[in-house]
Amino acid sequence: MAGFTRDRYGNRVRCEIPAHSAGVCHSDGAYSRGSITSRRMEYMPAYGFLDKLRLIGEWSPALAILQQYAAESDPHKKTLVVMDGLEFLASKTDTKLDDGLVTRLDAVLRTPQGEDLVRYVVEKVTEAAS
């Protein structure tokens, strides 16, 4: 079997590859050992201008939630803002399990006992950090 590799000067050279070797011949003709991966990786699909505007519109509530979180100083209110963010993220998935879990956790944290729990945890974490 034949393939291509690079010499120490970067020139592409033809090489013989034993049939029993565990390697990969890539789409551009280069040969490498290891896992099968594409050398031509696309990290993000090419979006058009209107698609980018649509994505910004879909995810703008997340930016608003981040702004609310940064503006809040009370730990309990910050926790409620985080819960709003989790509800938004859970609404973006197709599973119902995370929707129910986030809704129930949010309901617990909005009670006076939930507020006490949050303040207790923040107090203990602050003590441990000092």
N, C-alpha and C positions, 0 to 999 in steps of 0.2 A: 504494500500500500504506500502511496506517495502523498506527501503533504508539503506545506511550506512553513518555514520558521524564519527568524531573523538572526543574522550573525552579529558579532560584537560591534560591528560598525553600523548596524541598523538596516543593512541590505536584506532584501527578501531572497531567501535561497530555498531550493527544493531539497527535501530530505526524505529518506525512506523511513517508514513507520512500521515497526513489527506488528503483525496482525494481533498478537496477544496483548499488546500494551493497552492500558486503560486511559485513553486520551480522547480528545474532542477535535474534530475538524470543523472549523467555523465557516460561516457563510462567506467570509472574505478570503478563504483559502488558507488561513493561518492555522497552525496546529498547536494545541496546548494540552497539558496533562491536568487532570483535576475534574471538577464537577462540570456538568453540562450547563453552560450559561451562554447567553447571547452576548457577543462583543458589541453589538450595536444596541445599546440600552436606551430606551426612551423613558425618562423619569416622569414625564407628564404629557398627556396627549396635547396635540396642537389645538388650542381653542381659538375660535374666531372672536372678534371684538364683541359681538352680541352675546356669545356664550359667556365671556368674561363678565359682562354686565349682569347677566342672569345669575352667575355664581355669587357675585358681590351682593345682589339683592337677596339671595337665599340665605347667605351667611351674615348679613348685617345685624340680625338680632344677637349673634354671638359677640360682635364688637360692642354693641350697646351694653351687654352683660359685663364684659370686661371693663368698660368705663365705669359702670356702677360699682363693681368690685374695688376698683382703684380709688374711687371717691369715698367709700365707706370706711369708717374707723372702728365701729362697734363690731366685736367678733361675732355676735349672734346675727346681726344684720348681714355681715359678710357671708355667713353660713347660708342664710336664706337666698342671697344672690347666687351663691354656688349651686344651690338646689334648683334655682330657676335655669341656670346654665345646663345642669344635668337633665332637666326636663326637656330643654330644647334639643340637646344631643340625642336623648332617647326618642324624641319624635322623628328624628332623621333615620332611625333604623326600622326594619320591618318586623322585629320581634316584639311580642307583647310582654315578655317577662321583664325587660328593663323598664318599660313604661309603668307597670304595676309596682315594681320595687321602688322606683324613684318617687312615685306618687305617695306611697305609704310612708316612706322615709321623710318626705317633705311634710306630711301631715303630723308626724311625730315631732319633728323639730319646731313646728309652729306652736306647739303647746307650751305652757309654762314649765313643765317638766323637761321638755326638749331644750328650752332655753337654759335651764339650770345645768343640764348635761353638757351643753356646749361651753358654758362659762367655766364649769369644773374642769373639763378637759384642757381648755386654754390655760387656765391657772396652773394646772399640774405640768403641762408642757413648758410653760414659762419658768416655773420653779426648777425643773430638771435642766433647762438650758443655762440657768445662771450658776 
